[in-house]
Amino acid sequence: MNLHQLFEMQEELDRYIQTNRGIEEDVFRKKGLALLIELAELANETRCFKFWSTKGPSDREVLLEEYVDSIHFLLSLGIEKNLSTLETWPDAVKHADLTELFIGTQEKILKFMDNHSMFTYQEIWSWYGGIASALGFSYEDVLEAYFAKNEENYRRQKEGY
């Protein structure tokens, strides 16, 4: 999947938010924490780690929306570190266990927070690809959901979210 359009859209949204909110501080670490939180919210909705519960995962639409919330912050972190030259989504990590995919993704995000290289950034994308695959999301699903969420984020900003 070509990421160029997503980076452009995210950069416009970031600029809109930071300009309208008067944000002048470096928000890289805050965005990193936001990415970790969004990843945790997605894991919570999958319920993959809740061995004590018989309740199943949330509906597919809820999972996809949570997934795309993460993608917004993943794109934004790349923009912050001038890594928006990443053109295509790297090959997905192949792993059968969703819990391990979440833990591995979290490890890669934490690694990137201290080492802002293209290699560590691509690793996060690969792990996110593994999560998408495990959840049955196609790139088209992700794109469509990203576009919808991007519009919602603008609306929320205009309404004082």
N, C-alpha and C positions, 0 to 999 in steps of 0.2 A: 504494500500500500504506500502510495506517495504521501509523504507527510508535509510537503511544502505548503499546501493550502491551510492545513491545521495550524502550522506555526504562524502563518500570516494572520489568521483569524484570532489566535490566542494573543499575539502581540498587540493587535488592535484593542482587544478587550482589556488586556493588562494596562495599556496606555490610558484607555478610557477611565478605568477604575482609579488608577493612581493620580491622574489629572483631576478628576472630579472629587476625589477624597483628599487631595492636597498631600499625597504621600511622597516624601522626599527621602526617607530613610532606606537603608538597604534591607529589603524584605526577603532575601534569599533563604535564610534559615527558617523564617516563618512559613514560607511556601513549602520548604522541606518538611516541616512538622505537619502542615496541612495535608501534604501528600501521604504521610504516614497515617494520619487520622482517617483520611478517605479510604486508604487501603484497609484499615481496621474495620471501618464501617461496612465495606464490601464483604470482608471475611465474616463479620457478624451476620449479615443478611444471608450468606450461604449456609451458615450454621455448620460448616464442615468440621469444626473442632469440638462441637458440643456432643460429645460421646454420651453424655448423661441424659440427653433429650431425644424424644422420638419425633418431635416436630420437624418437618422438612424445611427446605430453604424457601425464601421469599419468592414471589413470582418473578419470572424472567425479566419483565419490564423494570422491576425494582432493582434487580441485580445489574441490568445494563445501565441504568441511570447512575447507580453507585460507581460502577466501573468507569463510566465517562467522567464523573466528577474527579476521579484520580487522573485521568488523561489530561484534563485541563491543567492541573498542577504539574504534571510531568512535562508537558510542553513548556509551561511557564519557567520551570527550572532550567530547561535547555536554553531558552531565550536569554535568561539572566546570565548564563555562562558562555554566550555566543556559540552555542552548539546547534543552533537551528538550521545548520547546513546538513544535518542528518536527513537524507532524502527519502529513504525507504525504511519501513519497519523491519528490523532485523529478524532473522529466523527465530521462531518461538522455542523456548525451552520445552523439552518433552519430558513431562513428569505426570504420572498417573494420580498422585496424591495431592489434592487441593491444599491441604494444610501445609505440606512441604513447599508448595508453590508460593503461598503467602509468606511463609518464614523466609524463603530464599529471596523473594522480592524485597522484603523489609531489609534484609541484610545488604542487598545491592543499593537500596536507597541510602542507607546509613553510610555505606562506603563512598557513594557519590558526594555526600554532604562534605566529606573531607578531601576528596580527590575528584576534582571537576573535569576529568578527562573525557574525551569522546568515547573511549573504550568503556569506562564505567557507566556512562550514560546509555550506551547501546545495550549494556548488560541489563539495565532496568527494563528497557523496551522489550528485550527478549523474554524476560520473566513475566512481564505484563502480557506478552503474546501467549505465553504458556497458560496464564490464567484465563485469557479469552478463549483459548482452545478448549480448556477443561470445562468452561461454562457453556460451550457451544456457540460462542459469538463469532460471526464472520467479520472481516474487515468492513464490509458494507454495513453490517449492523452497528459497528462502532462509529463509522462515519455519520450515518443517519442520526444516531443518538447524540453525537457530539454537536452536530449542526443545531439540533433542537435545543440542547442544553445551553449552547452558546447564546441563542436567542433569548432563552429564559433568563440567563445571567444578565443580559442587557436590561431586560424588563425589570428584574429585581433591583438593579442599580438605580434605575429611573424612579422606582417606587420607594427608595430609601431602605433597602434590605440591610 
